[in-house]
């Protein structure tokens, strides 16, 4: 077994390798002067079980091309099996036609990954679970819920007024799973999105007065939806609000928007490497996926159950 890393999230790849007590594969992912990607692997990978770690986060297209070219290099190097480990799966929000003559980009990315040489995909909290069906190869979709559960139990030990809240109807299943793990009640925010990037909170479904609310979502991008949801909860009588979000895209002024909001703390994973702007915001805290992904990689390599990690 060998682990190779692209440039999108080198710190996480190194942490995963350390968790597995093995070095990263000696390789180089560079740019030519015209910005074309060039990958060179300095170790023999013939017959090896290879795990290529690369989030396709911003800059999405550059990081996707890095991964595709890395997969091609591994395939041409006669690796026995290649697993693309994608903590954050870019283009996952384009999982269906949003109107006439629009693409299903998530399906296109799936085709590209398989054609480049991936034999298996290992990812985390896919925005739409049905993306697994876009592949004709095995896809392991991990969940951050166990990490969030441990963090919440440690931070809020002894609190009896906790309530998990889904910021929209589409995230109810995810929020319900966390609420079940914590044995607490669930509330839902009903919102109407007026246009892309802008959302309007309409109604809070559930009694949140006097409760400490935990907003749960898979992605925070502009931060508008989450901050509006938090404000709606405060207006409905919540005593405090924390947010747990798997993927901290945090584009534009999102980090400052969180800092200026009523959210007490935003907890994200390191599926996407923190920018300096995000790191400087005191309300944002990051927890690592290295143990979870490391155990999943070990399970795949040993041909044992991945789903048992979440039992």
N, C-alpha and C positions, 0 to 999 in steps of 0.2 A: 504494500500500500504506500502511495506517495501523495503528498498534497502540494499543489502548485497554486500560486496566487497572481492575480492581475494587480493593477494599480488602484482600483476603485476603493478598496478598503483593506489596505495592507495591515493596519493594526489588528483588525479582527482576524485575518488569516493567520497572523503570527500568534495570536492568543489561542486560536483553535489548535495550531500545531503544538504549542506548549502544553495545552490540555492533553493532547495525545502523546506527549513526550517524544516528539519526532521533529526533525528540521523540515523547513520548507524545501521543496525541490529547487535545485539550483537552475534558475532560468532568468531570462531577461525579456521584459516587455517594453519596447522603446518606440520612439517616433523618428521617422526620417525627416529631413528638412522640410518636406512638403506635407508633413503631419500624417503620412501613411503609417499604419501600425506594423511593427516587425517583432515577431516572437522568436526567441531562440532558447532551446532547452539544452542544458549542458550535461544532463544525466541520461543514462540509458533508461527508457521507459518501456521497452519491449516486454510484453507479457504482464505488465504491472496493472494493478487496480488504482486508477488515478482519480483524485478529487480536485477539481479546478474551482477555486473560490473566487467569485467575482459578483458583486452587486451591480446591477445595471441602473444605478442612480445617476444623478447629474454629474458630468455631462453624459446623458443617457446613451446617445448614439456612439460616442467615443468608447464608452465602457462596454457597450454591446459588441462593437467591432473587435475590441481586445479579446473578449471572451470567445467569439466565433473563430478568430484566427488562432487563439490558443488551443481550442478544440481541434481545429484542423491540423495543427502541428503535432498534437498528441496522437491523433488518428494515423497520421502519416509516419509517426514513430512507432507504430504497432503496439500501442497500449492495449491491454486485454479488455478493459472496461473503463469508460470515462463517465464520471458523474459530474455534472455541472452543479456546483453548490452556489445557489443564488439567494443569499439572505434577503435581498430586495429584488423583486421581479419587475423590472421596468415595463411599461406599456400594459400592465395588468388592468388598468382602468378602462382600456379600450377593448373590452371583451365582447362587444356586440355592436351592431350597426346602430348609430345614434340618429340616423336619418337617411334619406335617399343618397345613393352614391358616396357613402362613407365606408372606410375600411374596418376590418376587424383586426387591428394591429397585433393584439395578443396572439392570435392564431398564426399570423405571419412570423412573429418572433419564435413561436414554437416550431414552425417548419424550418426556420433557419438554424436553430439549435440542433435539431435532429440531423439535418443535412450536413452540418459542420462536423458532426461526429459524436454528439452526446448520446450515451446509452441509457442515461438515467438523469433525472432532475431532482435536486433536493432544495426546497425553498421554504419560506416562512410566511404564514398568514397571508396567503394569496387574497387579493382584493375580491376576487370572485372564484369560488371553489370550482366552478365548472371549467375553468382554464385547464384543470387536470385532464379534462376530456379532449383538449386540443392536441394532446400528444398521443402517439401510439407506442410510447415507451413508458416505463414506470415513473411516477411522480410522487415523491414524499413531501407532503405539505405539513410542516411543523407548526406548532402553536406556541405563542409567547405566554399563554395563560398560566402555566406553572411558575414562570419567573415572576409574573405580576402577582400571583397569589402569595408567594413567599414574601415578596416585598411589602405587600399590603398588610399581611399578618404581623410582620415585624414592625412596621411603622405605626399601625393602628391597633396594636395589641390592647385588648380590654375595652375597645369601643363597641357599644351596642347599637349605635344609630347609623351604621353604614348602609348605603344603598348604591347599587350599581346602576348606571344610567347609560343607555344607548343614545348617541346623539342623532340618530335617524332610524327609521324603520328597517332599513337594509342591514343594519348592524345588530339586530336583536339577537340572532343566534349566537354571535360572538359574546355579547354581553351576558346572555343567559348562562352560557357555559362558565363564565367567571363568577357570576352570582351564585351558581350551584356549588362551585368549589369553596366559596366563602360562606355559604349558607346565609345569604342576605337577600333582601327584596330587590326587585327590578323595576325601573321606570324607563320611559321612552320619550324622546323628544320628537314631536311631529313637526316637520319643517317643509317649506316650499322653496325650491331654488328658482329664483327669478331668471338668472342667466349664469353662464359658466363662471365660477369663481366667486359668486355672490349667493348667499343663502339667507332666508328670513325665517326665524324661529316662530312657529305658530302656536304650539300648545305643548304643555307638559302632561303626559299621561302617567298618572301615579301620584301618590301623596308624598311630596318631598319636604314638606314643612318640618323643621327641626331635625333634618337628617344631614349627615355628612356624605355628600355625593361623590361617586367615583365614575367619571366619564371614561368610557372604553371605546377605542376605535382602532382601525388597522393603519390608517395613514393620516398624518397632519401635513397639509401642503401650505395653503395660504394662511390657515389658522382661523379663517372667518367663521366657519361652521362651528368649530369647537368653542370659540370664545363667545359666540352668540348663544350657544346652548348653555354655557356656564352662566351667562347673564340671566337667561330665562329661569334657570334653577334658583339663582339668588332672589330673583323677583318673586318666585313661588315660595320662598321661605326657607331655603336650604341654609344650614349654618356654616358650611364650608364646602369647597370643591377642589378635588385633585383630578388629574387626567392621566390615563395610562394608554399610550399609543405605541403600536409596534414600530412603525416606520416614520422616522422624523425627517420628512422631505424638507419642510420649513423653508420654502422658497420666498424670495423677496424680503419683505419686512415682517414675515410671520413671527420670527423670534421676538421682535419688539412688541408685536401685537399681543403675544402671550404674556410678556412682562407687564404690559399695561392693563391686562384683563383681571377679572375677579378670580381666576384660577390660582389656587395656592401653590401648586407644584405640578409640572408636567414631567412625567417619567416616560422616556423613550428607550428603545434598545439601540445597540450599535450596529444594526443592519446597514445603516448608512453612516459614513464617517462624518463626525461633527465638523462644521466649519468654525472658524474663530468667532464669527458673529453669534452663532448659537451657543458656543462654549462660554461666552461672556455674560449670558443671561442667567441670573441667579435662580430663577424659577425652574429652569430646565435641568433635569438630572438624567444621566444615562446609565443603564445597566447592561451587562455584557451577555451575549449569546454564546460565548465560547464553550461553556460546559454543555449546553443543550445541543449545539451543532456538533461538537466533538463526540458526544455520546451517539448521536444519530449516524455520524460517519462510521464510527466503530461498529454499530449495529449493521449497517449496510455491508461493510467489509467482511463481517463475520457471518453474513447471511442470517441474521437473527431479526426479531421483530422490532420495527421502529415505532409502531403504535403503542407498544408496551411502555414507552417512555412517558406516556400521558395517562396511564392507568392510575 
